[in-house]
Amino acid sequence: MFPETALVTGGASGIGAALVERLEGDGAKVTVLDLADGFDVSDASAWEAVEPAELACLNAGIGTGESDMRELTDERYRRIVGTNVDGVVFGVRRLARVMPEGGAIVVTASLAGLTTMVADPIYSGTKHFLVGFVRSVAPQLAERGIRISAVCPGIVDTPLLGPMRQRTLDAGIELMRPEEIADAALSAARDETSGQIWTCLPGRAPARHEFPRFFDSA
């Protein structure tokens, strides 16, 4: 069975909690790394104590709640970059050193990382980074026998939505359930390919996103 051991960042709520429930239901031993339990994914030193696992779901993420760049505070900006970007980079760095061969990393990105999100440009920017990072780091991880992929869900019914939840429903936009994204993440983790970006849309099976080819291999 894969995986027998797993870790989930942001595992105390939302998609993370759904991942933990699904993994434990499959019999995996799961380590939850969440700010609610004192683990700050943006703290590089905290990652040095993280033990190896066969699967790592780097899921922790936040928004700024701010659409107007004139009102964006330094604190909100640093906090979202620390969580959404540093939390993945530090996690991948640690796992590249300790994860066993055959292991897999799945990053929770967003459709906002493939398109625009005017309601929170900084959130969208961090998710664009994750998409590019996953695709770019995949070859070197493959040399170590580690797969990496990202899931890009549409709007998911989690506490991250906050006041946007009702506005989203009023606009007639269908919300996805955290359990759907957990299923997609585990499907991505068990796929034998690496560097893939999986889109998750309401009523559709997860699908590999096709990027244009700008350079042909020699």
C-alpha positions in Angstrom: 0.0 0.0 0.0 1.2 3.5 -0.8 1.7 5.4 1.3 2.4 3.7 4.7 3.7 7.0 6.1 2.6 10.6 5.3 2.8 14.1 6.4 0.3 16.9 5.8 0.9 20.6 6.3 -2.2 22.6 7.2 -3.8 19.3 8.3 -6.0 20.7 11.0 -8.8 22.0 8.7 -10.2 22.2 5.2 -8.4 20.2 2.5 -5.7 19.3 4.9 -8.1 17.7 7.4 -9.8 15.8 4.5 -6.4 14.5 3.4 -5.6 13.3 6.9 -8.9 11.5 7.2 -8.5 9.9 3.8 -4.9 8.8 4.5 -5.7 7.4 7.9 -8.7 5.6 6.5 -6.3 3.9 4.0 -4.2 2.8 7.0 -1.3 5.3 6.7 0.5 6.7 9.7 0.0 10.5 9.3 2.0 13.4 10.8 0.1 16.6 10.9 2.1 19.9 10.7 -0.2 22.8 11.4 0.2 26.2 13.0 -2.6 25.3 15.3 -0.3 22.7 16.8 2.7 25.0 16.9 4.4 24.1 13.5 5.1 27.2 11.4 5.8 26.1 7.8 7.5 29.4 7.1 10.2 28.6 9.8 13.1 27.0 8.0 14.6 25.6 11.2 11.3 23.8 12.1 11.6 21.7 9.0 15.0 20.4 10.0 13.3 18.2 12.6 10.7 16.7 10.2 11.1 13.0 9.8 11.0 11.1 6.4 7.7 10.1 5.0 6.6 8.2 1.8 4.1 11.0 0.9 4.2 14.7 1.8 1.1 16.8 1.1 2.3 20.4 1.2 -1.1 21.9 1.6 -0.9 24.9 4.1 -2.0 28.1 2.5 -3.7 31.4 3.2 -5.0 34.5 1.4 -4.5 38.2 2.1 -8.2 39.1 1.8 -7.1 42.2 0.0 -7.7 43.2 -3.6 -6.4 46.7 -3.5 -2.6 46.9 -3.7 -2.7 50.3 -2.1 -4.1 48.8 1.0 -1.8 45.7 1.2 0.3 45.8 4.4 3.8 44.5 4.7 2.6 42.1 7.4 0.0 40.5 5.2 2.4 40.3 2.3 5.2 38.7 4.3 2.8 36.3 6.0 1.3 34.9 2.8 4.6 34.6 1.1 6.0 32.8 4.2 3.1 30.3 4.3 2.3 29.8 0.6 5.9 30.0 -0.9 8.4 29.5 1.9 6.4 26.7 3.4 6.6 24.7 0.2 10.2 25.6 -0.7 11.5 24.7 2.8 9.4 21.5 2.8 10.7 20.3 -0.6 14.3 21.1 0.4 14.0 19.0 3.5 12.2 16.2 1.8 14.7 16.1 -1.1 17.3 15.3 1.6 15.4 12.7 3.6 12.5 11.2 1.6 13.0 7.6 0.6 13.2 6.6 -3.0 9.8 6.0 -4.5 8.3 8.8 -2.4 6.0 11.5 -3.6 5.2 15.2 -2.9 1.9 16.8 -3.7 1.6 20.6 -3.5 -1.8 22.2 -3.1 -1.8 25.1 -5.6 -4.9 26.6 -7.2 -6.6 27.4 -10.4 -5.6 31.0 -9.4 -2.1 29.8 -10.3 -3.1 29.1 -13.9 -5.3 32.2 -14.4 -6.1 35.5 -12.8 -7.7 36.3 -9.5 -8.4 40.0 -9.2 -9.9 39.5 -5.7 -6.5 38.6 -4.3 -3.6 39.2 -6.7 -0.9 38.2 -4.1 -2.6 34.9 -3.5 -2.7 34.3 -7.2 0.9 35.3 -7.5 2.0 32.8 -4.8 0.1 30.0 -6.6 1.7 30.9 -9.9 5.0 30.4 -8.2 4.0 27.0 -6.9 3.0 25.8 -10.4 6.3 27.0 -11.9 8.3 25.6 -9.0 6.8 22.2 -9.1 7.4 21.8 -12.9 11.0 23.2 -12.6 12.1 21.1 -9.6 10.6 17.8 -10.8 13.6 16.7 -12.9 16.2 16.9 -10.1 13.8 15.2 -7.7 13.3 12.4 -10.2 17.1 11.8 -10.1 16.6 11.0 -6.4 13.6 8.7 -7.1 11.0 11.3 -5.8 7.9 12.4 -7.7 6.3 15.8 -7.3 3.0 17.2 -8.6 0.5 19.9 -7.8 -3.3 20.0 -7.7 -5.0 23.2 -8.8 -8.6 23.2 -7.5 -11.3 25.7 -8.2 -13.1 27.3 -5.3 -13.2 24.9 -2.4 -15.6 25.2 0.6 -13.0 25.8 3.4 -12.5 28.4 6.1 -10.0 30.1 3.8 -13.0 31.6 1.9 -14.2 33.7 4.8 -16.7 36.4 3.7 -16.1 35.4 0.1 -18.1 32.2 0.6 -21.5 33.8 0.5 -20.6 36.1 -2.3 -19.4 33.1 -4.3 -22.7 31.2 -3.7 -24.7 34.3 -4.5 -22.8 34.5 -7.8 -24.0 31.0 -8.6 -20.5 29.5 -8.5 -20.3 25.9 -7.4 -18.1 25.1 -4.5 -16.0 22.0 -4.4 -15.8 19.8 -1.3 -12.4 19.3 0.5 -12.8 15.6 0.1 -12.8 15.9 -3.7 -9.4 17.7 -3.6 -8.1 15.1 -1.1 -9.0 12.4 -3.6 -7.4 14.3 -6.4 -4.2 14.8 -4.4 -3.9 11.1 -3.6 -4.5 10.1 -7.2 -1.7 12.5 -8.2 0.6 11.0 -5.6 0.0 7.5 -6.9 0.5 8.5 -10.5 3.9 7.3 -11.8 4.6 10.6 -13.7 6.2 13.7 -12.1 6.0 17.4 -12.7 2.3 17.3 -13.5 -0.2 20.0 -12.7 -3.7 18.5 -12.1 -6.7 20.8 -12.5 -9.8 20.0 -10.3 -13.1 21.4 -11.4 -16.7 20.7 -10.2 -18.2 17.7 -11.7 -15.1 16.6 -13.6 -12.3 14.1 -12.9 -8.9 15.6 -12.2 -7.0 16.3 -15.4 -3.4 17.0 -16.3 -3.1 20.6 -17.4 -1.5 20.9 -20.9 1.1 23.7 -21.2 2.2 25.1 -24.6 5.6 23.9 -25.7 8.0 26.8 -26.4 11.1 24.7 -27.0 11.4 21.4 -28.7 13.9 18.9 -27.4 17.0 18.4 -29.6 
